Structure formats: C-alpha cells, structure tokens
Amino acid sequence: MKILFTSTGKGWSSRIDPRFGRAEFLLLYNTNDNTLTVIDNTSVTNKAHGAGSATARKVYDLAPDVIITGNGPGDNAAVILKHLNVKIFVNAHNYSIKEALTMFNEGSLELLSFSEKS
C-alpha cells in the first residue's frame, strides 16, 4: 500500500501540512518495503492560481492508495483525485507524519467523502 502525506518537512517528525495544494512536501510511504520517498512541492507554494491542480497531478502520477492531509483538496484538485479512487483522510494537521500514520493504522482519522467535494 502507498500512503501519501502532505508535509511541512522531509521526515517522520515533520508536521502534516494543512494545505493540500500548497503543501511544501509530499511524503510517499510504501508499506510493502517501508520506504519513505520525499517529493519537493515547493515549486507550487507561491503560485497565485492552480496550485491544487498541479499538486493533484503530481499525486495522480504517484498513484497512492491513501492520502493523509489537513484541510483536504480544493474542488479542482478533487476532480483530478476522484479518478484515482483514493481514500483521503483529513484534519490530521495537528500531528506529525509518524503520529498520523499511527492514527491511520488505528482507524482514527476522518475519511473525506467525495460527495462533500462535488
């Protein structure tokens, strides 16, 4: 399984970035081999428009099974992510990446319904 986190930094102790589109980093954790891959997303953090869509396209190419983030994707990003059939968990921005992974494994994160984004 591949789990993608929006992150303010590059490691397990980094915080979940509350922003989906303008997240500084995307961390992709592969549960099959326990690898954590860092994707620099700073190229979109200062975009006036289209940051969410640009990030969603990056995420689409990474093809995660799960996304863990803060506030969730905006409407334009959600349109792209719907095609992934990915589960998105939101409101994790008060936690580190490691804490959010533990909460995901315990089933205590909030699942976003795409109907909320339609």
C-alpha positions, 0 to 999 in steps of 0.5 A: 500500500502507498500512503501519501502525506502532505508535509511541512518537512522531509521526515517522520517528525515533520508536521502534516501540512494543512494545505493540500495544494500548497503543501511544501512536501509530499511524503510517499510511504510504501508499506510493502518495503517501508520506504519513505520517498520525499517529493519537493512541492515547493515549486507550487507554494507561491503560485497565485492560481492552480496550485491544487491542480498541479499538486493533484497531478503530481499525486495522480502520477504517484498513484497512492492508495491513501492520502493523509492531509489537513484541510483536504483538496480544493474542488479542482484538485478533487476532480483530478483525485476522484479518478484515482479512487483514493481514500483521503483522510483529513484534519490530521494537521495537528500531528506529525507524519509518524503520529498520523500514520499511527492514527491511520493504522488505528482507524482514527482519522476522518475519511473525506467523502467525495460527495462533500467535494462535488 
